[in-house]
Amino acid sequence: MYLNPMKEKKQRLFFALAPDRNGEAFRRLAHLSSDCGQFGRPVSEDNLHITLAFLGMVTAEQADAVVAATEQLRPPQAFSLQLNTLGYWKRSKVIWIAPEQPPRALLSLALQLKALALDCGLEQESRPYRPHVTLAKSVARRPESLPAFDKIDFHFNHFGLYISKPVSHNGHQSVQYLRLGQWPLASRYQ
């Protein structure tokens, strides 16, 4: 399923994994993001995700090409991952949580989507892929200590194409991530 709300202007698109919002694991992830908000701006529960490939500013024609290519993709099997490492990146000023050992299927999917984006003429970063969930942004300096947490386990059966839409709330500008399309990961029993 794919919905293209784009007119002629470019929109910011990315592929991502969105954690299942039902259940204890998501509640704990959202709570950890809120706890990290003491150091900066917490990420909204609705925006918690793992980026697979950032596509950048994309035209409607490019988005259609990306979707057509994604329909032909042979994704890896569904997988689980454990978010068990909390950290801070000075350059981007974010607090994040990540798997210490990302599953092969996750790394394979990210590589496939990066190659797909390049084949569609969309530039990609050359730095290595580091799967993570951003918990807080605009963190001015490294916190002396980060909140304590227990590992958080998620299972992923799908990946999606998302659009970053600017929104204004109470005079503050932010973004909302809306899913435009979703594709299944391979089943173990296919």
N, C-alpha and C positions, 0 to 999 in steps of 0.2 A: 504494500500500500504506500502510495506517495501522493502528497498534496503539494502543489507548487503555487504558493501564494505570491510569488514574486512577479512584479511587473517588469519594466525595463531597467530599473536601477539595480545596482549590485547589493547583495546582502552577505553578511558574514555567516558562513556555514562550517560545520565540523561533524565528523563521525564520532560517536561516543557510546559508551556503555552506561546505562542508567540503572542504579541499584533498585531492586524491588522495594517499593515504598511500604509494603505490608510486612509487618513483623518487627521483632526485637532488634535485628541487626541494623535496620535502617533507623530505628528510633535512637539507637546508641550512636550511630554516625552523626545524625542531626544534633544530638546532645553534645557530642565532641566538638562539632563546628561552633555551636553556641558558646561552649567553654572557651574555645580559641578566640572568640570575638572580643575577649578582654584585651587582646593584644592588637587588634585591628578591626576590620569589618567582616563579620561572619558571612559565609556564603549562605544564601537562602536555601532552605530544604529543597525547594523546587529545582534548584540549579546544581545540586550535588551530582557529579558524574565523573567518569574517567574518559578523557579525550583519547581517541584512537588516532585520528588524523585531522589536523586543522586545515581547512581548505581556503580560508581567507575570504576576500571579497569576490563574490561569484555572480555572474550574470545568470538570467533565467535559462539561456541556451546552455551555458556551462553546467548548471544544475541538472538540466535534463540529460546531458551527456554523462554526468556522474551517476545519475540514477540508472540509466541504461547499462552502464558498465557494472554497476553494483548488482544488477539483476543477473549478470553472467558470472559473478564471483562464486568460487567454490570455497565457502568459509570453513574454518576448522570446526572441530566438535565443541559443543557446549562445555563450559568449564567452570570451576570454582576457584576462588582466590581468597587469600587471607590478608587483610589489611592489618599489618602488625608493626609498621615503622612510622613514627611521627617525626617530622622535621621542618626546617625553615630554609628558604632560599632567599639570600640577601638580594640578588639581582632583581627578582620579580616581586620581592617583599610579600611572600605568601607562606603560610603554614599549611602543610600537606600531610596526608597519610597515604602510605603505599604498601604494596606487598614486598617483603624482603626478597622473595624468590618468585617473580612473576611466572605464571604458567606459560608453557610453550605455546599453547593455543592462543593466548592473549597476544604474545609477541608476534606470532604468525599473522594474526588478523590485522594488527597494526601495520605490519610490513606490506601486506596485500593492499590495504587501503591507501597507504602512502604511494605505492606503485600505481594504483588505479588513478589517484589524483595527478601524478606526474604524466601518465598517459593521456589524461584529459587536459593537459596544458596548465595545470595549477602548480605553482612553485611549492616546494616542501622544504622544511628545515633540514639541514645536514647533520645536526647533532643527534646523538643516539636517543631513541625513544625511552622515556622513563614514565611508566604508568603511575598515576597518582590521582587522588581526589583532593582538590583545593578546599581547605576548610575555612581559612580566613585570608583576606586580602588587605593591602595597605598597611602592613605591619612595619612600623618605622624602623625597628631594630630587633635583633635576635633576642627573644625572651630568655631570661636567665634560666627558667625551667618551663617545660611544656606540661600540659595537664596529663595526669596518669590516665591510662585507659587499658582495657582488655582487648585482645585481638578481635577483629570483626570479620566474619566469614560471609561471603556472598556467592551465589551461583548465577551465571549468566547464560540465557538461552537465546538472546537476541542482541543485535546492535542496531543503532539508529543514526539517521541523518538529522541534524539539528540546525536551527537558525537562531542567531543571537539578535533579539529584538530590543531596542532601547525602550525603556519605560520611565515614567516620572511618577513618583509616589511621595506625596507630602512635600513637594518642592525639591526632592532629591532624585538625581538621575541614577538609574541602574539598568541592568539588563535582565531579560527573561529568556530562557532557552526553551524553544518549542520544537517538539519532534515533528519532522516533515514526513519521515518514512521509517519503516522498521523491517529488518530482515532476520530470519532465523539462523542460528548457528546449527551446524550439522548435528543430527541425533546420533548417539552411539549405536543405534539399532537400524540404521539405514542400509 
